[in-house]
Amino acid sequence: MNIKPLADRVLIEPTAAETRTSGGIIIPDTAKEKPLQGTIVAVGNGTKDEEMILKPGDHVLYGKYAGTELDHEGTKYLIMRQSDVVAILG
């Protein structure tokens, strides 16, 4: 990975949206909700006021409208501030 977030930013690979319901109904692309969880791919160094607590490999939840979408080599990523991440999933 040659993308390195700066300061308190993190690079997240969103989890794929569900394409079927539990009953087997296929959900069209226009009705899919934006996924709200993903995996941290890269992190910045933090700032003097905010230590970086996230690390690559963490599975996280983030706000619905958080981050900036980025398409790199055919893979979609989100880059956002560490404060936009609301939880680490265990």
PDB file of N, CA, C and O in Angstrom:
ATOM      1  N   MET A   1       0.866  -1.176   0.000  1.00  0.00           N
ATOM      2  CA  MET A   1       0.000   0.000   0.000  1.00  0.00           C
ATOM      3  C   MET A   1       0.905   1.229   0.000  1.00  0.00           C
ATOM      4  O   MET A   1       1.762   1.371   0.872  1.00  0.00           O
ATOM      5  N   ASN A   2       0.718   2.106  -0.966  1.00  0.00           N
ATOM      6  CA  ASN A   2       1.543   3.306  -1.028  1.00  0.00           C
ATOM      7  C   ASN A   2       0.763   4.569  -0.657  1.00  0.00           C
ATOM      8  O   ASN A   2       1.162   5.671  -1.036  1.00  0.00           O
ATOM      9  N   ILE A   3      -0.336   4.426   0.077  1.00  0.00           N
ATOM     10  CA  ILE A   3      -1.077   5.569   0.596  1.00  0.00           C
ATOM     11  C   ILE A   3      -0.800   5.643   2.091  1.00  0.00           C
ATOM     12  O   ILE A   3      -1.049   4.681   2.818  1.00  0.00           O
ATOM     13  N   LYS A   4      -0.291   6.765   2.548  1.00  0.00           N
ATOM     14  CA  LYS A   4       0.022   6.957   3.959  1.00  0.00           C
ATOM     15  C   LYS A   4      -0.770   8.160   4.471  1.00  0.00           C
ATOM     16  O   LYS A   4      -0.458   9.297   4.119  1.00  0.00           O
ATOM     17  N   PRO A   5      -1.802   7.918   5.306  1.00  0.00           N
ATOM     18  CA  PRO A   5      -2.564   9.032   5.861  1.00  0.00           C
ATOM     19  C   PRO A   5      -1.677   9.936   6.718  1.00  0.00           C
ATOM     20  O   PRO A   5      -0.699   9.478   7.308  1.00  0.00           O
ATOM     21  N   LEU A   6      -2.022  11.207   6.779  1.00  0.00           N
ATOM     22  CA  LEU A   6      -1.275  12.169   7.577  1.00  0.00           C
ATOM     23  C   LEU A   6      -2.001  12.462   8.881  1.00  0.00           C
ATOM     24  O   LEU A   6      -3.219  12.313   8.974  1.00  0.00           O
ATOM     25  N   ALA A   7      -1.249  12.874   9.875  1.00  0.00           N
ATOM     26  CA  ALA A   7      -1.748  13.325  11.175  1.00  0.00           C
ATOM     27  C   ALA A   7      -2.697  12.305  11.800  1.00  0.00           C
ATOM     28  O   ALA A   7      -2.308  11.163  12.044  1.00  0.00           O
ATOM     29  N   ASP A   8      -3.945  12.714  12.060  1.00  0.00           N
ATOM     30  CA  ASP A   8      -4.895  11.846  12.764  1.00  0.00           C
ATOM     31  C   ASP A   8      -5.879  11.153  11.809  1.00  0.00           C
ATOM     32  O   ASP A   8      -6.996  10.818  12.200  1.00  0.00           O
ATOM     33  N   ARG A   9      -5.463  10.947  10.580  1.00  0.00           N
ATOM     34  CA  ARG A   9      -6.352  10.318   9.600  1.00  0.00           C
ATOM     35  C   ARG A   9      -6.061   8.827   9.468  1.00  0.00           C
ATOM     36  O   ARG A   9      -4.947   8.366   9.716  1.00  0.00           O
ATOM     37  N   VAL A  10      -7.105   8.080   9.067  1.00  0.00           N
ATOM     38  CA  VAL A  10      -6.982   6.635   8.851  1.00  0.00           C
ATOM     39  C   VAL A  10      -7.545   6.279   7.488  1.00  0.00           C
ATOM     40  O   VAL A  10      -8.440   6.956   6.981  1.00  0.00           O
ATOM     41  N   LEU A  11      -7.021   5.218   6.897  1.00  0.00           N
ATOM     42  CA  LEU A  11      -7.506   4.699   5.615  1.00  0.00           C
ATOM     43  C   LEU A  11      -8.269   3.422   5.912  1.00  0.00           C
ATOM     44  O   LEU A  11      -7.731   2.502   6.528  1.00  0.00           O
ATOM     45  N   ILE A  12      -9.523   3.359   5.476  1.00  0.00           N
ATOM     46  CA  ILE A  12     -10.406   2.236   5.778  1.00  0.00           C
ATOM     47  C   ILE A  12     -10.884   1.587   4.487  1.00  0.00           C
ATOM     48  O   ILE A  12     -11.262   2.274   3.539  1.00  0.00           O
ATOM     49  N   GLU A  13     -10.863   0.258   4.460  1.00  0.00           N
ATOM     50  CA  GLU A  13     -11.480  -0.494   3.372  1.00  0.00           C
ATOM     51  C   GLU A  13     -12.852  -0.924   3.868  1.00  0.00           C
ATOM     52  O   GLU A  13     -12.946  -1.777   4.750  1.00  0.00           O
ATOM     53  N   PRO A  14     -13.943  -0.337   3.304  1.00  0.00           N
ATOM     54  CA  PRO A  14     -15.293  -0.663   3.775  1.00  0.00           C
ATOM     55  C   PRO A  14     -15.633  -2.136   3.540  1.00  0.00           C
ATOM     56  O   PRO A  14     -15.184  -2.747   2.570  1.00  0.00           O
ATOM     57  N   THR A  15     -16.436  -2.687   4.450  1.00  0.00           N
ATOM     58  CA  THR A  15     -16.953  -4.035   4.289  1.00  0.00           C
ATOM     59  C   THR A  15     -17.986  -4.005   3.170  1.00  0.00           C
ATOM     60  O   THR A  15     -18.747  -3.044   3.057  1.00  0.00           O
ATOM     61  N   ALA A  16     -18.022  -5.039   2.349  1.00  0.00           N
ATOM     62  CA  ALA A  16     -18.960  -5.089   1.226  1.00  0.00           C
ATOM     63  C   ALA A  16     -20.406  -5.052   1.718  1.00  0.00           C
ATOM     64  O   ALA A  16     -20.733  -5.654   2.740  1.00  0.00           O
ATOM     65  N   ALA A  17     -21.261  -4.349   0.993  1.00  0.00           N
ATOM     66  CA  ALA A  17     -22.683  -4.273   1.335  1.00  0.00           C
ATOM     67  C   ALA A  17     -23.353  -5.608   1.039  1.00  0.00           C
ATOM     68  O   ALA A  17     -22.955  -6.329   0.124  1.00  0.00           O
ATOM     69  N   GLU A  18     -24.370  -5.925   1.825  1.00  0.00           N
ATOM     70  CA  GLU A  18     -25.118  -7.170   1.615  1.00  0.00           C
ATOM     71  C   GLU A  18     -25.862  -7.105   0.278  1.00  0.00           C
ATOM     72  O   GLU A  18     -26.434  -6.073  -0.074  1.00  0.00           O
ATOM     73  N   THR A  19     -25.846  -8.216  -0.460  1.00  0.00           N
ATOM     74  CA  THR A  19     -26.554  -8.249  -1.742  1.00  0.00           C
ATOM     75  C   THR A  19     -27.822  -9.087  -1.688  1.00  0.00           C
ATOM     76  O   THR A  19     -28.626  -9.052  -2.619  1.00  0.00           O
ATOM     77  N   ARG A  20     -28.010  -9.840  -0.608  1.00  0.00           N
ATOM     78  CA  ARG A  20     -29.211 -10.654  -0.435  1.00  0.00           C
ATOM     79  C   ARG A  20     -29.732 -10.501   0.986  1.00  0.00           C
ATOM     80  O   ARG A  20     -28.967 -10.256   1.919  1.00  0.00           O
ATOM     81  N   THR A  21     -31.044 -10.650   1.136  1.00  0.00           N
ATOM     82  CA  THR A  21     -31.633 -10.666   2.465  1.00  0.00           C
ATOM     83  C   THR A  21     -31.577 -12.092   2.985  1.00  0.00           C
ATOM     84  O   THR A  21     -31.192 -13.008   2.258  1.00  0.00           O
ATOM     85  N   SER A  22     -31.956 -12.283   4.234  1.00  0.00           N
ATOM     86  CA  SER A  22     -31.939 -13.630   4.803  1.00  0.00           C
ATOM     87  C   SER A  22     -32.952 -14.540   4.105  1.00  0.00           C
ATOM     88  O   SER A  22     -32.820 -15.763   4.164  1.00  0.00           O
ATOM     89  N   GLY A  23     -33.951 -13.970   3.454  1.00  0.00           N
ATOM     90  CA  GLY A  23     -34.944 -14.760   2.727  1.00  0.00           C
ATOM     91  C   GLY A  23     -34.546 -15.045   1.289  1.00  0.00           C
ATOM     92  O   GLY A  23     -35.300 -15.688   0.558  1.00  0.00           O
ATOM     93  N   GLY A  24     -33.361 -14.573   0.866  1.00  0.00           N
ATOM     94  CA  GLY A  24     -32.875 -14.855  -0.471  1.00  0.00           C
ATOM     95  C   GLY A  24     -33.250 -13.813  -1.508  1.00  0.00           C
ATOM     96  O   GLY A  24     -32.962 -14.002  -2.690  1.00  0.00           O
ATOM     97  N   ILE A  25     -33.886 -12.716  -1.105  1.00  0.00           N
ATOM     98  CA  ILE A  25     -34.254 -11.658  -2.042  1.00  0.00           C
ATOM     99  C   ILE A  25     -32.999 -10.874  -2.413  1.00  0.00           C
ATOM    100  O   ILE A  25     -32.234 -10.475  -1.535  1.00  0.00           O
ATOM    101  N   ILE A  26     -32.784 -10.654  -3.704  1.00  0.00           N
ATOM    102  CA  ILE A  26     -31.623  -9.901  -4.171  1.00  0.00           C
ATOM    103  C   ILE A  26     -31.924  -8.413  -4.066  1.00  0.00           C
ATOM    104  O   ILE A  26     -32.969  -7.945  -4.517  1.00  0.00           O
ATOM    105  N   ILE A  27     -30.994  -7.678  -3.466  1.00  0.00           N
ATOM    106  CA  ILE A  27     -31.153  -6.234  -3.283  1.00  0.00           C
ATOM    107  C   ILE A  27     -30.465  -5.512  -4.438  1.00  0.00           C
ATOM    108  O   ILE A  27     -29.273  -5.723  -4.658  1.00  0.00           O
ATOM    109  N   PRO A  28     -31.188  -4.657  -5.190  1.00  0.00           N
ATOM    110  CA  PRO A  28     -30.549  -3.921  -6.294  1.00  0.00           C
ATOM    111  C   PRO A  28     -29.552  -2.900  -5.770  1.00  0.00           C
ATOM    112  O   PRO A  28     -29.659  -2.452  -4.628  1.00  0.00           O
ATOM    113  N   ASP A  29     -28.577  -2.530  -6.606  1.00  0.00           N
ATOM    114  CA  ASP A  29     -27.528  -1.593  -6.206  1.00  0.00           C
ATOM    115  C   ASP A  29     -28.082  -0.277  -5.684  1.00  0.00           C
ATOM    116  O   ASP A  29     -27.511   0.306  -4.762  1.00  0.00           O
ATOM    117  N   THR A  30     -29.177   0.201  -6.254  1.00  0.00           N
ATOM    118  CA  THR A  30     -29.730   1.490  -5.855  1.00  0.00           C
ATOM    119  C   THR A  30     -30.335   1.452  -4.453  1.00  0.00           C
ATOM    120  O   THR A  30     -30.489   2.505  -3.833  1.00  0.00           O
ATOM    121  N   ALA A  31     -30.680   0.285  -3.939  1.00  0.00           N
ATOM    122  CA  ALA A  31     -31.310   0.173  -2.621  1.00  0.00           C
ATOM    123  C   ALA A  31     -30.324  -0.213  -1.523  1.00  0.00           C
ATOM    124  O   ALA A  31     -30.685  -0.231  -0.346  1.00  0.00           O
ATOM    125  N   LYS A  32     -29.094  -0.519  -1.892  1.00  0.00           N
ATOM    126  CA  LYS A  32     -28.102  -0.920  -0.890  1.00  0.00           C
ATOM    127  C   LYS A  32     -27.699   0.270  -0.045  1.00  0.00           C
ATOM    128  O   LYS A  32     -27.491   1.370  -0.557  1.00  0.00           O
ATOM    129  N   GLU A  33     -27.590   0.039   1.262  1.00  0.00           N
ATOM    130  CA  GLU A  33     -27.108   1.090   2.145  1.00  0.00           C
ATOM    131  C   GLU A  33     -25.597   1.086   2.155  1.00  0.00           C
ATOM    132  O   GLU A  33     -24.962   0.041   2.011  1.00  0.00           O
ATOM    133  N   LYS A  34     -25.031   2.259   2.327  1.00  0.00           N
ATOM    134  CA  LYS A  34     -23.588   2.396   2.439  1.00  0.00           C
ATOM    135  C   LYS A  34     -23.144   1.631   3.689  1.00  0.00           C
ATOM    136  O   LYS A  34     -23.717   1.834   4.759  1.00  0.00           O
ATOM    137  N   PRO A  35     -22.141   0.761   3.582  1.00  0.00           N
ATOM    138  CA  PRO A  35     -21.699   0.024   4.767  1.00  0.00           C
ATOM    139  C   PRO A  35     -21.099   0.974   5.802  1.00  0.00           C
ATOM    140  O   PRO A  35     -20.462   1.967   5.451  1.00  0.00           O
ATOM    141  N   LEU A  36     -21.309   0.661   7.067  1.00  0.00           N
ATOM    142  CA  LEU A  36     -20.848   1.518   8.135  1.00  0.00           C
ATOM    143  C   LEU A  36     -19.721   0.879   8.928  1.00  0.00           C
ATOM    144  O   LEU A  36     -19.404   1.322  10.032  1.00  0.00           O
ATOM    145  N   GLN A  37     -19.117  -0.157   8.368  1.00  0.00           N
ATOM    146  CA  GLN A  37     -17.994  -0.787   9.031  1.00  0.00           C
ATOM    147  C   GLN A  37     -16.939  -1.163   8.018  1.00  0.00           C
ATOM    148  O   GLN A  37     -17.220  -1.308   6.829  1.00  0.00           O
ATOM    149  N   GLY A  38     -15.739  -1.318   8.496  1.00  0.00           N
ATOM    150  CA  GLY A  38     -14.647  -1.648   7.603  1.00  0.00           C
ATOM    151  C   GLY A  38     -13.402  -2.002   8.394  1.00  0.00           C
ATOM    152  O   GLY A  38     -13.426  -2.104   9.620  1.00  0.00           O
ATOM    153  N   THR A  39     -12.309  -2.186   7.657  1.00  0.00           N
ATOM    154  CA  THR A  39     -11.037  -2.574   8.250  1.00  0.00           C
ATOM    155  C   THR A  39     -10.008  -1.479   8.010  1.00  0.00           C
ATOM    156  O   THR A  39      -9.877  -0.974   6.895  1.00  0.00           O
ATOM    157  N   ILE A  40      -9.278  -1.115   9.063  1.00  0.00           N
ATOM    158  CA  ILE A  40      -8.222  -0.115   8.952  1.00  0.00           C
ATOM    159  C   ILE A  40      -7.075  -0.693   8.122  1.00  0.00           C
ATOM    160  O   ILE A  40      -6.572  -1.776   8.423  1.00  0.00           O
ATOM    161  N   VAL A  41      -6.667   0.025   7.088  1.00  0.00           N
ATOM    162  CA  VAL A  41      -5.577  -0.410   6.215  1.00  0.00           C
ATOM    163  C   VAL A  41      -4.275   0.317   6.569  1.00  0.00           C
ATOM    164  O   VAL A  41      -3.201  -0.285   6.576  1.00  0.00           O
ATOM    165  N   ALA A  42      -4.384   1.618   6.862  1.00  0.00           N
ATOM    166  CA  ALA A  42      -3.202   2.414   7.195  1.00  0.00           C
ATOM    167  C   ALA A  42      -3.617   3.545   8.131  1.00  0.00           C
ATOM    168  O   ALA A  42      -4.766   3.986   8.111  1.00  0.00           O
ATOM    169  N   VAL A  43      -2.681   4.007   8.944  1.00  0.00           N
ATOM    170  CA  VAL A  43      -2.962   5.092   9.886  1.00  0.00           C
ATOM    171  C   VAL A  43      -1.866   6.142   9.825  1.00  0.00           C
ATOM    172  O   VAL A  43      -0.731   5.853   9.445  1.00  0.00           O
ATOM    173  N   GLY A  44      -2.219   7.366  10.203  1.00  0.00           N
ATOM    174  CA  GLY A  44      -1.225   8.429  10.323  1.00  0.00           C
ATOM    175  C   GLY A  44      -0.495   8.311  11.655  1.00  0.00           C
ATOM    176  O   GLY A  44      -0.704   7.351  12.397  1.00  0.00           O
ATOM    177  N   ASN A  45       0.357   9.282  11.958  1.00  0.00           N
ATOM    178  CA  ASN A  45       1.144   9.253  13.196  1.00  0.00           C
ATOM    179  C   ASN A  45       0.432   9.894  14.377  1.00  0.00           C
ATOM    180  O   ASN A  45       0.953   9.864  15.492  1.00  0.00           O
ATOM    181  N   GLY A  46      -0.741  10.471  14.163  1.00  0.00           N
ATOM    182  CA  GLY A  46      -1.428  11.196  15.218  1.00  0.00           C
ATOM    183  C   GLY A  46      -0.945  12.637  15.260  1.00  0.00           C
ATOM    184  O   GLY A  46      -0.137  13.057  14.431  1.00  0.00           O
ATOM    185  N   THR A  47      -1.443  13.383  16.225  1.00  0.00           N
ATOM    186  CA  THR A  47      -1.017  14.763  16.397  1.00  0.00           C
ATOM    187  C   THR A  47      -0.489  14.930  17.822  1.00  0.00           C
ATOM    188  O   THR A  47      -0.591  14.013  18.637  1.00  0.00           O
ATOM    189  N   LYS A  48       0.070  16.094  18.117  1.00  0.00           N
ATOM    190  CA  LYS A  48       0.579  16.308  19.474  1.00  0.00           C
ATOM    191  C   LYS A  48      -0.562  16.338  20.488  1.00  0.00           C
ATOM    192  O   LYS A  48      -0.342  16.080  21.672  1.00  0.00           O
ATOM    193  N   ASP A  49      -1.784  16.652  20.034  1.00  0.00           N
ATOM    194  CA  ASP A  49      -2.942  16.704  20.929  1.00  0.00           C
ATOM    195  C   ASP A  49      -3.740  15.403  20.952  1.00  0.00           C
ATOM    196  O   ASP A  49      -4.480  15.145  21.902  1.00  0.00           O
ATOM    197  N   GLU A  50      -3.593  14.579  19.907  1.00  0.00           N
ATOM    198  CA  GLU A  50      -4.380  13.345  19.827  1.00  0.00           C
ATOM    199  C   GLU A  50      -3.494  12.180  19.397  1.00  0.00           C
ATOM    200  O   GLU A  50      -3.004  12.132  18.268  1.00  0.00           O
ATOM    201  N   GLU A  51      -3.303  11.250  20.316  1.00  0.00           N
ATOM    202  CA  GLU A  51      -2.508  10.043  20.055  1.00  0.00           C
ATOM    203  C   GLU A  51      -3.286   9.099  19.140  1.00  0.00           C
ATOM    204  O   GLU A  51      -4.504   8.980  19.272  1.00  0.00           O
ATOM    205  N   MET A  52      -2.606   8.433  18.224  1.00  0.00           N
ATOM    206  CA  MET A  52      -3.256   7.471  17.332  1.00  0.00           C
ATOM    207  C   MET A  52      -3.466   6.169  18.097  1.00  0.00           C
ATOM    208  O   MET A  52      -2.505   5.503  18.484  1.00  0.00           O
ATOM    209  N   ILE A  53      -4.746   5.809  18.313  1.00  0.00           N
ATOM    210  CA  ILE A  53      -5.042   4.577  19.036  1.00  0.00           C
ATOM    211  C   ILE A  53      -5.466   3.450  18.101  1.00  0.00           C
ATOM    212  O   ILE A  53      -5.449   2.281  18.488  1.00  0.00           O
ATOM    213  N   LEU A  54      -5.845   3.795  16.870  1.00  0.00           N
ATOM    214  CA  LEU A  54      -6.219   2.776  15.888  1.00  0.00           C
ATOM    215  C   LEU A  54      -4.967   2.222  15.235  1.00  0.00           C
ATOM    216  O   LEU A  54      -3.941   2.897  15.153  1.00  0.00           O
ATOM    217  N   LYS A  55      -5.065   0.975  14.768  1.00  0.00           N
ATOM    218  CA  LYS A  55      -3.920   0.361  14.094  1.00  0.00           C
ATOM    219  C   LYS A  55      -4.416  -0.455  12.907  1.00  0.00           C
ATOM    220  O   LYS A  55      -5.577  -0.864  12.884  1.00  0.00           O
ATOM    221  N   PRO A  56      -3.557  -0.699  11.923  1.00  0.00           N
ATOM    222  CA  PRO A  56      -3.962  -1.506  10.772  1.00  0.00           C
ATOM    223  C   PRO A  56      -4.483  -2.872  11.226  1.00  0.00           C
ATOM    224  O   PRO A  56      -3.915  -3.515  12.108  1.00  0.00           O
ATOM    225  N   GLY A  57      -5.576  -3.287  10.597  1.00  0.00           N
ATOM    226  CA  GLY A  57      -6.188  -4.566  10.935  1.00  0.00           C
ATOM    227  C   GLY A  57      -7.388  -4.439  11.859  1.00  0.00           C
ATOM    228  O   GLY A  57      -8.173  -5.381  11.969  1.00  0.00           O
ATOM    229  N   ASP A  58      -7.556  -3.289  12.536  1.00  0.00           N
ATOM    230  CA  ASP A  58      -8.719  -3.080  13.400  1.00  0.00           C
ATOM    231  C   ASP A  58      -9.982  -3.064  12.552  1.00  0.00           C
ATOM    232  O   ASP A  58     -10.018  -2.442  11.490  1.00  0.00           O
ATOM    233  N   HIS A  59     -11.024  -3.754  13.029  1.00  0.00           N
ATOM    234  CA  HIS A  59     -12.334  -3.737  12.375  1.00  0.00           C
ATOM    235  C   HIS A  59     -13.163  -2.692  13.119  1.00  0.00           C
ATOM    236  O   HIS A  59     -13.352  -2.801  14.331  1.00  0.00           O
ATOM    237  N   VAL A  60     -13.659  -1.678  12.404  1.00  0.00           N
ATOM    238  CA  VAL A  60     -14.264  -0.514  13.051  1.00  0.00           C
ATOM    239  C   VAL A  60     -15.641  -0.162  12.500  1.00  0.00           C
ATOM    240  O   VAL A  60     -16.015  -0.569  11.400  1.00  0.00           O
ATOM    241  N   LEU A  61     -16.383   0.607  13.295  1.00  0.00           N
ATOM    242  CA  LEU A  61     -17.642   1.227  12.874  1.00  0.00           C
ATOM    243  C   LEU A  61     -17.379   2.718  12.726  1.00  0.00           C
ATOM    244  O   LEU A  61     -16.610   3.295  13.495  1.00  0.00           O
ATOM    245  N   TYR A  62     -18.019   3.347  11.735  1.00  0.00           N
ATOM    246  CA  TYR A  62     -17.851   4.788  11.521  1.00  0.00           C
ATOM    247  C   TYR A  62     -19.178   5.405  11.146  1.00  0.00           C
ATOM    248  O   TYR A  62     -20.125   4.695  10.807  1.00  0.00           O
ATOM    249  N   GLY A  63     -19.254   6.726  11.203  1.00  0.00           N
ATOM    250  CA  GLY A  63     -20.483   7.451  10.912  1.00  0.00           C
ATOM    251  C   GLY A  63     -20.912   7.310   9.451  1.00  0.00           C
ATOM    252  O   GLY A  63     -20.083   7.104   8.564  1.00  0.00           O
ATOM    253  N   LYS A  64     -22.207   7.423   9.218  1.00  0.00           N
ATOM    254  CA  LYS A  64     -22.782   7.225   7.885  1.00  0.00           C
ATOM    255  C   LYS A  64     -22.203   8.167   6.837  1.00  0.00           C
ATOM    256  O   LYS A  64     -21.995   7.759   5.695  1.00  0.00           O
ATOM    257  N   TYR A  65     -21.940   9.407   7.199  1.00  0.00           N
ATOM    258  CA  TYR A  65     -21.449  10.392   6.229  1.00  0.00           C
ATOM    259  C   TYR A  65     -19.981  10.737   6.450  1.00  0.00           C
ATOM    260  O   TYR A  65     -19.497  11.752   5.948  1.00  0.00           O
ATOM    261  N   ALA A  66     -19.279   9.905   7.191  1.00  0.00           N
ATOM    262  CA  ALA A  66     -17.877  10.181   7.525  1.00  0.00           C
ATOM    263  C   ALA A  66     -16.962   9.851   6.354  1.00  0.00           C
ATOM    264  O   ALA A  66     -17.239   8.950   5.563  1.00  0.00           O
ATOM    265  N   GLY A  67     -15.890  10.583   6.262  1.00  0.00           N
ATOM    266  CA  GLY A  67     -14.823  10.255   5.336  1.00  0.00           C
ATOM    267  C   GLY A  67     -14.994  10.736   3.914  1.00  0.00           C
ATOM    268  O   GLY A  67     -16.051  11.214   3.503  1.00  0.00           O
ATOM    269  N   THR A  68     -13.910  10.588   3.185  1.00  0.00           N
ATOM    270  CA  THR A  68     -13.845  10.926   1.773  1.00  0.00           C
ATOM    271  C   THR A  68     -13.560   9.647   1.000  1.00  0.00           C
ATOM    272  O   THR A  68     -12.625   8.915   1.324  1.00  0.00           O
ATOM    273  N   GLU A  69     -14.368   9.379  -0.022  1.00  0.00           N
ATOM    274  CA  GLU A  69     -14.174   8.173  -0.820  1.00  0.00           C
ATOM    275  C   GLU A  69     -12.954   8.315  -1.718  1.00  0.00           C
ATOM    276  O   GLU A  69     -12.672   9.389  -2.248  1.00  0.00           O
ATOM    277  N   LEU A  70     -12.241   7.212  -1.875  1.00  0.00           N
ATOM    278  CA  LEU A  70     -11.019   7.178  -2.657  1.00  0.00           C
ATOM    279  C   LEU A  70     -10.983   5.860  -3.408  1.00  0.00           C
ATOM    280  O   LEU A  70     -11.211   4.806  -2.813  1.00  0.00           O
ATOM    281  N   ASP A  71     -10.698   5.898  -4.708  1.00  0.00           N
ATOM    282  CA  ASP A  71     -10.577   4.688  -5.518  1.00  0.00           C
ATOM    283  C   ASP A  71      -9.113   4.557  -5.919  1.00  0.00           C
ATOM    284  O   ASP A  71      -8.589   5.392  -6.656  1.00  0.00           O
ATOM    285  N   HIS A  72      -8.456   3.506  -5.432  1.00  0.00           N
ATOM    286  CA  HIS A  72      -7.030   3.305  -5.703  1.00  0.00           C
ATOM    287  C   HIS A  72      -6.824   1.895  -6.255  1.00  0.00           C
ATOM    288  O   HIS A  72      -7.093   0.906  -5.573  1.00  0.00           O
ATOM    289  N   GLU A  73      -6.350   1.813  -7.482  1.00  0.00           N
ATOM    290  CA  GLU A  73      -6.076   0.540  -8.159  1.00  0.00           C
ATOM    291  C   GLU A  73      -7.279  -0.393  -8.118  1.00  0.00           C
ATOM    292  O   GLU A  73      -7.135  -1.592  -7.879  1.00  0.00           O
ATOM    293  N   GLY A  74      -8.467   0.161  -8.352  1.00  0.00           N
ATOM    294  CA  GLY A  74      -9.683  -0.633  -8.433  1.00  0.00           C
ATOM    295  C   GLY A  74     -10.320  -0.994  -7.109  1.00  0.00           C
ATOM    296  O   GLY A  74     -11.340  -1.682  -7.092  1.00  0.00           O
ATOM    297  N   THR A  75      -9.755  -0.555  -6.002  1.00  0.00           N
ATOM    298  CA  THR A  75     -10.317  -0.822  -4.683  1.00  0.00           C
ATOM    299  C   THR A  75     -10.812   0.484  -4.087  1.00  0.00           C
ATOM    300  O   THR A  75     -10.136   1.511  -4.162  1.00  0.00           O
ATOM    301  N   LYS A  76     -12.007   0.435  -3.489  1.00  0.00           N
ATOM    302  CA  LYS A  76     -12.581   1.629  -2.880  1.00  0.00           C
ATOM    303  C   LYS A  76     -12.169   1.704  -1.413  1.00  0.00           C
ATOM    304  O   LYS A  76     -12.221   0.713  -0.685  1.00  0.00           O
ATOM    305  N   TYR A  77     -11.758   2.901  -0.996  1.00  0.00           N
ATOM    306  CA  TYR A  77     -11.346   3.161   0.377  1.00  0.00           C
ATOM    307  C   TYR A  77     -12.049   4.409   0.877  1.00  0.00           C
ATOM    308  O   TYR A  77     -12.606   5.179   0.094  1.00  0.00           O
ATOM    309  N   LEU A  78     -12.018   4.601   2.181  1.00  0.00           N
ATOM    310  CA  LEU A  78     -12.454   5.839   2.819  1.00  0.00           C
ATOM    311  C   LEU A  78     -11.282   6.363   3.624  1.00  0.00           C
ATOM    312  O   LEU A  78     -10.582   5.595   4.283  1.00  0.00           O
ATOM    313  N   ILE A  79     -11.067   7.663   3.574  1.00  0.00           N
ATOM    314  CA  ILE A  79     -10.064   8.278   4.425  1.00  0.00           C
ATOM    315  C   ILE A  79     -10.804   9.263   5.323  1.00  0.00           C
ATOM    316  O   ILE A  79     -11.580  10.092   4.847  1.00  0.00           O
ATOM    317  N   MET A  80     -10.555   9.161   6.630  1.00  0.00           N
ATOM    318  CA  MET A  80     -11.277   9.991   7.590  1.00  0.00           C
ATOM    319  C   MET A  80     -10.416  10.238   8.818  1.00  0.00           C
ATOM    320  O   MET A  80      -9.382   9.599   9.010  1.00  0.00           O
ATOM    321  N   ARG A  81     -10.857  11.164   9.635  1.00  0.00           N
ATOM    322  CA  ARG A  81     -10.173  11.437  10.898  1.00  0.00           C
ATOM    323  C   ARG A  81     -10.465  10.306  11.885  1.00  0.00           C
ATOM    324  O   ARG A  81     -11.525   9.681  11.840  1.00  0.00           O
ATOM    325  N   GLN A  82      -9.518  10.063  12.763  1.00  0.00           N
ATOM    326  CA  GLN A  82      -9.697   9.028  13.781  1.00  0.00           C
ATOM    327  C   GLN A  82     -10.964   9.306  14.607  1.00  0.00           C
ATOM    328  O   GLN A  82     -11.638   8.367  15.030  1.00  0.00           O
ATOM    329  N   SER A  83     -11.290  10.575  14.838  1.00  0.00           N
ATOM    330  CA  SER A  83     -12.462  10.928  15.642  1.00  0.00           C
ATOM    331  C   SER A  83     -13.790  10.575  14.961  1.00  0.00           C
ATOM    332  O   SER A  83     -14.825  10.540  15.626  1.00  0.00           O
ATOM    333  N   ASP A  84     -13.778  10.313  13.649  1.00  0.00           N
ATOM    334  CA  ASP A  84     -14.998   9.897  12.943  1.00  0.00           C
ATOM    335  C   ASP A  84     -15.289   8.410  13.139  1.00  0.00           C
ATOM    336  O   ASP A  84     -16.385   7.948  12.819  1.00  0.00           O
ATOM    337  N   VAL A  85     -14.328   7.665  13.657  1.00  0.00           N
ATOM    338  CA  VAL A  85     -14.533   6.251  13.956  1.00  0.00           C
ATOM    339  C   VAL A  85     -15.210   6.177  15.316  1.00  0.00           C
ATOM    340  O   VAL A  85     -14.719   6.754  16.287  1.00  0.00           O
ATOM    341  N   VAL A  86     -16.343   5.465  15.393  1.00  0.00           N
ATOM    342  CA  VAL A  86     -17.122   5.450  16.633  1.00  0.00           C
ATOM    343  C   VAL A  86     -16.858   4.231  17.518  1.00  0.00           C
ATOM    344  O   VAL A  86     -17.133   4.279  18.717  1.00  0.00           O
ATOM    345  N   ALA A  87     -16.325   3.127  16.948  1.00  0.00           N
ATOM    346  CA  ALA A  87     -16.074   1.940  17.762  1.00  0.00           C
ATOM    347  C   ALA A  87     -15.123   0.991  17.060  1.00  0.00           C
ATOM    348  O   ALA A  87     -15.044   0.956  15.832  1.00  0.00           O
ATOM    349  N   ILE A  88     -14.400   0.217  17.868  1.00  0.00           N
ATOM    350  CA  ILE A  88     -13.584  -0.883  17.361  1.00  0.00           C
ATOM    351  C   ILE A  88     -14.351  -2.163  17.680  1.00  0.00           C
ATOM    352  O   ILE A  88     -14.749  -2.385  18.823  1.00  0.00           O
ATOM    353  N   LEU A  89     -14.556  -2.999  16.673  1.00  0.00           N
ATOM    354  CA  LEU A  89     -15.268  -4.257  16.870  1.00  0.00           C
ATOM    355  C   LEU A  89     -14.273  -5.333  17.312  1.00  0.00           C
ATOM    356  O   LEU A  89     -13.183  -5.438  16.751  1.00  0.00           O
ATOM    357  N   GLY A  90     -14.637  -6.112  18.292  1.00  0.00           N
ATOM    358  CA  GLY A  90     -13.724  -7.117  18.842  1.00  0.00           C
ATOM    359  C   GLY A  90     -13.776  -8.431  18.207  1.00  0.00           C
ATOM    360  O   GLY A  90     -13.043  -9.338  18.604  1.00  0.00           O
TER     361      GLY A  90
END
